[in-house]
Amino acid sequence: MAHRLIVSRVILASAVLLVSSLPVVALTNPPIASESRTVFIGAEGTLVGKISVVNMGPGKMGWIRSWTNGDSVTWKTTVERSGDYQIASIIESSGIGCGLNLVLDERTFHADCGDKGWKRVEFGTLHLAAGQYTFTLSSVGDTPLAKFFTLEFVRPKVALHLADEGRKQMADTSWMVAAGYGLMFHWTSQTVPREGPPQSYCDAVRNFDVVRFSDMVENSGAGFVVFTTSHAGFYFPGPNPVIDSILPGRTCPRDLVGDLADELNRRNIRLELYFHPGHDDKPWWERTHFDDPDKTAYFAQWRQIIAQIGRQYGKRLAGFWFDDAAFTYYPFNPSWQQMTAAARTGNPKRVVVYNSWILPKLNDFYDIFADENAGWETQYEELGYLPVGGTGRYTGGSQQGLQAELAALIGQDWGHFKRDTPIAPPRMTVEAFVPKIKDALSRKMVPLLAIEVYQDGSTSPETLQVLQAIHAAIKPANPPAR
């Protein structure tokens, strides 16, 4: 998922992230486009004061923090076309008394930070003539800003057009709601057996018992599966000529994805694929063009890989779950519409997740807010926008319009990566799990339960017992419609 797999994501979610102490030099900022939304990253501006950049690791752009009043970040850019532009920021508010000033040449605009937490705040709509500009953002008020991520510009007509196009293309998620809940499996190149040395990745792919795995899923009562690809080491569990052309040796002769799709679909269980950009795998990452100043080639290659996967599996593949979207994709102004079109190659009804982790909705061209967290409390205090008996889509707030999903752990970690150790016991009892799942289901929020499996695809008896007990407890009220 969004963080390095070799360390528990539970720890990473709460740990203090590394902070760069190096001076930050302003890079070439993108021009403000007239026909799309333009994002400026705080970490790529010129910083003045005590502000520091959060280093989230290779291939990811973090936010800036440790603000004091008077600290600022400045960008220099060009406006392509004269017109009105809406300006907004993604920030983490420190609460009452927090404010932002945006100085555009000699004009100053203000925005209140609002209640504590991550959100998108609006500066309003400004008229900008074509030409060069300097923007400076600073923290003002009694309470300094907590964290700053990005500044966004978009013409109002373009914003309406993008929102309208996104609504037209949004996939139906009612089958997920009817399914009740899904299971997520971080089965990767770092997954290990119960004991003994692990097999090579492609040997493990070859020996994976699809029927036994599918029996386990069916017995759990889950209605869909999210199966991991390209995490840790960038490997794909099947053929893919595009990946082969980029870096040979990263695909496998057996088509495990196709075999899983066929066996699960035969049981009326749908398959989604989790896809990670692979920035922790240096040999792979060096072939992606991500380090090019212009990310055009990077995103073109990404679309080729994803379109090939979609083309191979067609309607057998129900969805894509794209991790690190907030930190590897969003800051670099991709064409989300083109990315989603690539993701729906072979199946226009395929659901798409761009994982924003704790951040607000990233763009108009996806279907589901993943609400990724290790525990069982939603990251946002927005359940008022997800009423009991509602549609399952947020009616307002940071995730407005998206289907609600809750990606959370049954066990202690997202996958089993510790050699010669058993899978740890579930983190809660059935009696503790069931009310939380029932509450989610009452709001048509779809639980996505991440469970640990060994390299042969099996889980622990304790994990399976908890899943079966959960299924038995909710089945009368929530029969999983396939």
C-alpha positions in Angstrom: 0.0 0.0 0.0 1.1 3.6 0.5 4.2 2.9 2.6 7.2 0.7 2.6 6.2 -2.9 3.1 9.1 -4.2 5.0 8.0 -2.2 8.1 4.5 -2.6 9.6 2.2 0.0 8.1 0.5 0.3 11.4 3.8 1.7 12.7 4.3 3.9 9.7 0.9 5.4 9.9 1.6 6.8 13.4 5.4 7.2 13.3 7.2 10.5 13.0 8.3 10.7 9.4 11.8 11.7 8.4 12.2 15.4 8.0 14.6 16.9 5.5 17.1 19.4 7.0 18.5 20.3 3.7 17.8 23.8 2.2 15.0 23.6 -0.3 15.6 25.2 -3.7 12.7 26.3 -5.8 12.3 24.1 -8.9 10.8 25.1 -12.2 7.1 25.3 -11.5 4.5 24.2 -14.0 2.5 26.9 -15.9 -1.0 27.4 -14.8 -3.0 25.6 -17.5 -6.3 26.9 -18.9 -8.0 23.6 -19.6 -7.1 21.5 -16.6 -6.4 21.8 -12.9 -2.8 22.8 -12.0 -1.2 21.7 -8.7 1.7 23.4 -7.0 3.6 21.4 -4.4 4.6 23.1 -1.2 7.8 21.1 -1.0 8.8 22.4 -4.5 8.4 26.1 -3.5 11.0 28.4 -1.9 10.6 28.0 1.8 11.3 30.9 4.3 11.4 30.3 8.1 11.3 27.1 10.1 9.2 25.1 7.7 10.5 21.6 7.0 9.7 19.1 4.2 8.4 15.7 5.2 10.4 13.1 3.3 8.1 10.2 2.4 10.7 8.2 0.6 11.7 7.8 -3.1 9.0 8.6 -5.7 6.7 10.3 -3.2 6.2 14.0 -2.6 5.4 14.9 1.0 4.0 18.0 2.7 5.7 20.8 4.6 5.2 21.3 8.3 6.5 23.0 11.5 5.0 26.3 10.6 5.3 29.5 12.6 3.5 32.7 11.8 5.5 34.6 9.2 6.9 31.5 7.6 6.1 31.3 3.9 6.4 29.3 0.6 6.8 31.0 -2.7 6.3 29.8 -6.3 7.1 31.6 -9.6 5.0 30.6 -12.6 3.3 31.6 -15.8 -0.4 31.9 -16.5 -1.1 30.5 -20.0 -4.4 32.3 -20.6 -6.2 35.3 -19.1 -9.3 34.5 -17.1 -10.9 33.8 -13.8 -9.2 31.0 -11.7 -10.4 29.2 -8.6 -7.6 28.8 -6.0 -7.6 26.2 -3.2 -5.2 24.5 -0.9 -4.9 21.0 0.6 -3.8 21.6 4.3 -4.0 20.1 7.7 -5.7 22.7 9.9 -4.5 23.2 13.4 -8.0 24.4 14.4 -9.6 27.7 15.5 -7.4 30.7 14.9 -5.5 29.3 12.0 -5.5 31.2 8.8 -3.7 31.5 5.4 -2.7 34.5 3.4 -1.9 34.2 -0.3 -0.1 37.2 -1.8 -0.3 37.5 -5.6 2.1 40.3 -6.5 0.6 43.1 -4.5 -2.8 41.5 -3.8 -3.5 39.6 -0.6 -6.2 36.9 -0.3 -7.2 35.1 2.9 -8.6 31.7 3.8 -9.6 30.3 7.2 -8.2 26.8 8.0 -11.4 25.6 9.5 -11.7 22.8 12.1 -8.7 20.5 12.8 -7.9 17.9 10.2 -7.0 17.5 6.5 -9.2 19.4 4.1 -9.3 21.6 1.0 -9.8 25.3 1.7 -10.8 27.9 -0.8 -9.3 31.3 -1.5 -12.0 32.2 -3.9 -11.9 33.1 -7.6 -9.3 35.5 -8.9 -8.8 37.1 -12.3 -5.4 36.5 -13.7 -4.0 38.0 -16.9 -1.6 36.0 -19.0 2.0 36.4 -17.9 4.4 35.7 -15.1 3.5 35.7 -11.5 4.9 35.2 -8.0 2.7 33.6 -5.4 3.6 33.6 -1.7 1.6 31.7 0.9 2.0 32.3 4.7 0.5 31.1 7.9 -1.4 33.8 9.9 -3.6 34.0 13.0 -3.2 32.8 16.6 -2.6 29.2 15.7 0.1 28.4 13.1 -0.8 26.1 10.2 -0.1 22.4 10.9 0.8 21.1 7.5 0.6 22.3 3.9 0.5 20.0 0.8 -0.6 21.8 -2.4 -2.0 24.9 -4.0 -4.5 24.3 -6.8 -5.7 26.5 -9.7 -8.6 25.8 -12.1 -10.9 27.9 -14.2 -14.5 27.7 -13.0 -15.8 26.4 -16.4 -13.1 23.8 -16.5 -13.9 22.7 -12.9 -17.6 22.2 -13.8 -16.6 20.4 -17.0 -14.3 18.0 -15.2 -16.9 17.3 -12.5 -19.6 16.7 -15.1 -17.4 14.3 -17.1 -16.4 12.5 -14.0 -20.0 11.9 -13.0 -20.8 10.6 -16.5 -18.0 8.1 -16.3 -18.4 7.0 -12.7 -18.8 3.2 -12.4 -21.6 1.5 -10.6 -20.5 0.3 -7.2 -23.8 -1.2 -6.1 -22.4 -4.7 -6.6 -19.8 -3.9 -3.9 -22.5 -2.8 -1.5 -24.5 -6.0 -2.3 -21.4 -8.1 -1.8 -21.3 -7.0 1.8 -17.5 -6.9 2.2 -14.3 -7.9 0.4 -10.9 -9.3 1.4 -7.5 -7.7 0.6 -4.4 -9.7 0.2 -0.9 -8.3 0.3 0.7 -11.3 -1.3 4.0 -10.0 -2.7 7.6 -10.8 -3.4 8.2 -10.3 0.3 5.5 -12.7 1.5 7.1 -15.7 3.4 5.9 -19.2 4.4 5.0 -20.3 7.9 8.6 -21.6 8.3 11.6 -22.2 6.1 13.1 -20.2 3.3 10.7 -18.5 0.8 10.4 -19.6 -2.8 11.3 -17.2 -5.5 8.4 -15.0 -6.6 7.6 -16.9 -9.9 8.0 -20.2 -8.2 5.5 -19.1 -5.6 3.2 -18.0 -8.4 3.6 -21.3 -10.2 2.7 -23.3 -7.0 -0.1 -21.1 -5.8 -3.2 -23.2 -5.1 -6.0 -21.2 -6.6 -8.8 -23.6 -5.7 -7.8 -23.8 -2.1 -7.4 -20.0 -1.9 -10.9 -19.5 -3.5 -12.4 -22.0 -1.1 -11.0 -19.9 1.8 -12.5 -16.7 0.3 -15.8 -18.3 -0.3 -16.0 -19.8 3.2 -15.3 -16.3 4.6 -18.4 -14.9 3.0 -16.6 -12.2 1.1 -18.0 -11.0 -2.2 -14.8 -9.7 -3.8 -11.1 -9.9 -3.5 -8.4 -7.2 -3.9 -5.2 -9.0 -4.8 -1.8 -7.2 -4.7 0.6 -6.8 -7.6 3.8 -4.8 -8.0 4.3 -4.1 -4.3 7.7 -4.3 -2.6 9.7 -5.7 -5.5 7.9 -4.7 -8.7 6.7 -8.0 -10.0 3.5 -9.0 -11.9 2.0 -12.5 -11.2 1.5 -13.3 -14.9 2.5 -12.3 -18.4 2.7 -8.6 -19.4 4.6 -7.7 -22.6 4.8 -4.0 -21.6 6.5 -4.7 -18.3 8.8 -7.2 -20.1 9.8 -4.4 -22.6 10.7 -2.1 -19.7 12.6 -4.5 -17.5 12.8 -8.2 -18.3 12.4 -10.8 -15.5 9.6 -9.0 -13.7 6.7 -11.1 -15.0 5.9 -14.8 -14.5 5.0 -17.6 -17.0 1.9 -18.7 -15.1 -1.0 -16.3 -15.4 -2.0 -16.4 -11.7 -4.3 -13.3 -12.2 -6.2 -15.0 -15.0 -6.5 -18.3 -13.0 -7.7 -16.4 -9.9 -10.2 -14.4 -11.9 -11.7 -17.5 -13.5 -11.9 -19.5 -10.3 -13.3 -16.6 -8.2 -15.8 -15.5 -10.9 -17.0 -19.1 -11.2 -18.0 -18.7 -7.6 -19.6 -15.2 -8.2 -16.7 -13.5 -6.4 -15.2 -10.6 -8.2 -11.5 -9.8 -8.5 -9.8 -6.4 -8.3 -6.1 -5.8 -8.6 -4.0 -3.6 -6.3 -1.3 -1.8 -8.2 1.7 0.0 -6.7 4.0 2.3 -8.7 7.1 0.4 -7.5 9.2 3.2 -6.2 10.9 1.1 -3.5 12.4 -1.2 -6.2 15.4 0.8 -7.5 16.2 -1.2 -10.7 12.5 -0.9 -11.7 12.2 2.7 -10.7 15.2 3.8 -12.8 13.3 2.6 -15.9 10.1 4.5 -15.2 11.2 8.0 -16.3 9.8 9.3 -13.0 13.0 11.3 -12.3 12.7 13.2 -15.6 11.8 16.8 -15.0 8.9 16.4 -17.3 6.7 13.5 -16.2 5.0 13.0 -19.6 6.9 9.8 -20.4 6.3 8.4 -16.9 2.6 8.7 -17.1 2.5 7.4 -20.7 4.4 4.3 -19.6 2.0 3.9 -16.6 -1.0 4.0 -18.9 0.6 1.4 -21.2 1.1 -1.0 -18.4 -2.4 -0.6 -17.0 -4.1 -0.7 -20.3 -2.3 -4.0 -21.1 -3.5 -5.5 -17.8 -7.0 -4.4 -18.5 -6.9 -5.7 -22.1 -5.7 -9.1 -20.9 -8.4 -9.7 -18.4 -11.4 -7.7 -19.8 -14.6 -8.2 -17.9 -13.0 -10.8 -15.7 -11.3 -7.9 -13.8 -13.8 -5.8 -11.8 -11.5 -3.1 -10.5 -8.2 -1.4 -9.9 -6.9 -0.2 -6.5 -4.1 2.3 -7.2 -1.9 3.0 -4.2 0.2 6.1 -3.5 -2.0 8.2 -5.7 -1.7 11.2 -3.4 2.0 11.3 -3.3 3.3 9.8 -6.6 0.6 10.9 -9.1 -1.4 13.9 -7.8 1.5 16.3 -7.2 2.6 16.1 -10.8 -0.5 17.1 -12.7 -1.4 13.9 -14.6 -4.3 13.6 -16.9 -6.6 11.7 -14.5 -9.1 11.2 -17.3 -6.5 9.5 -19.5 -5.3 7.4 -16.5 -8.9 6.2 -15.7 -9.6 5.5 -19.4 -6.5 3.2 -19.4 -7.7 1.5 -16.2 -11.0 0.8 -17.9 -9.5 -0.8 -21.0 -11.4 -4.0 -21.7 -14.2 -3.2 -19.2 -15.8 0.2 -19.1 -17.6 -0.7 -15.9 -14.4 -1.4 -14.0 -14.3 0.4 -10.6 -11.3 2.6 -9.9 -9.7 3.6 -6.6 -7.0 6.2 -6.3 -5.9 5.9 -2.7 -5.7 9.3 -1.1 -4.9 7.9 2.4 -5.8 10.7 4.8 -6.1 13.4 2.2 -9.2 14.8 0.5 -10.6 13.6 -2.9 -7.8 14.0 -5.5 -9.7 14.3 -8.8 -13.0 13.8 -10.6 -12.3 10.5 -12.3 -12.6 7.7 -9.7 -15.3 5.9 -7.8 -14.2 5.0 -4.3 -12.7 6.6 -1.2 -10.5 3.8 0.2 -10.4 5.2 3.8 -7.1 3.2 4.3 -6.3 2.9 8.0 -4.9 0.2 10.2 -7.6 0.5 12.8 -11.4 0.7 12.5 -12.2 4.4 13.0 -12.7 6.4 9.8 -10.0 9.0 9.1 -12.6 11.7 8.7 -15.2 13.0 11.0 -17.6 12.9 8.1 -20.1 10.2 9.0 -22.7 12.9 8.8 -22.2 12.8 5.1 -22.7 9.0 5.1 -26.1 8.6 6.8 -27.6 5.3 7.9 -29.8 4.0 5.1 -28.1 6.3 2.6 -26.6 5.4 -0.8 -23.1 4.6 0.5 -21.7 7.7 -1.3 -20.6 10.7 0.6 -23.2 13.5 0.3 -20.6 16.2 1.2 -17.3 16.9 2.8 -13.8 16.0 1.6 -14.9 12.9 -0.3 -18.2 14.1 -1.8 -19.7 11.8 -4.4 -17.3 8.8 -3.8 -18.4 5.4 -2.7 -17.3 4.8 0.9 -14.9 1.9 1.6 -13.1 1.0 4.8 -9.8 -0.7 4.2 -8.7 -2.0 7.6 -6.8 -4.8 9.2 -8.1 -8.1 10.6 -4.7 -9.0 11.8 -1.6 -7.1 12.9 -0.1 -6.2 9.6 -1.1 -5.9 5.9 0.8 -9.0 4.9 3.0 -11.8 6.4 6.6 -10.7 6.0 8.3 -12.1 9.1 10.2 -15.4 8.5 9.6 -18.5 10.7 6.7 -16.9 12.6 3.0 -17.7 12.6 0.4 -15.2 11.5 -0.4 -13.2 14.6 -3.8 -13.4 16.2 -6.6 -11.1 15.0 -6.4 -7.6 16.5 -9.9 -7.8 18.0 -12.4 -10.3 19.0 -15.5 -11.1 17.0 -17.6 -9.3 19.5 -15.5 -6.1 18.9 -15.4 -6.5 15.1 -19.1 -7.2 14.4 -20.6 -3.9 15.7 -18.1 -1.9 13.6 -18.8 -3.9 10.5 -22.6 -3.6 11.1 -22.3 0.1 11.4 -20.4 0.4 8.2 -22.9 -1.8 6.4 -25.8 0.2 7.7 -24.3 3.2 5.9 -23.5 1.1 2.8 -19.9 1.7 3.4 -18.0 -1.4 2.1 -15.6 -3.0 4.5 -12.4 -4.2 2.8 -10.7 -6.6 5.3 -7.0 -7.0 4.9 -5.8 -10.4 6.1 -2.4 -12.0 6.3 -1.6 -15.0 4.2 1.5 -17.3 3.9 3.4 -17.7 0.7 1.2 -20.7 -0.3 -1.9 -18.4 -0.1 -3.3 -19.9 3.2 -4.1 -18.0 6.3 -4.2 -19.0 10.0 -7.1 -21.0 11.4 -7.8 -18.1 13.9 -8.1 -15.6 11.1 -10.5 -17.8 9.2 -12.6 -18.4 12.3 -13.0 -14.7 12.9 -14.1 -14.2 9.2 -16.6 -17.0 9.4 -18.0 -15.7 12.7 -18.3 -12.2 11.2 -20.1 -13.7 8.2 -22.5 -15.6 10.4 -23.3 -12.6 12.5 -24.1 -10.3 9.6 -25.5 -12.7 7.1 -29.2 -12.5 8.1 -29.2 -8.7 7.6 -26.7 -8.6 4.8 -26.8 -11.6 2.5 -23.9 -11.2 0.0 -25.6 -10.8 -3.4 -23.2 -12.0 -6.1 
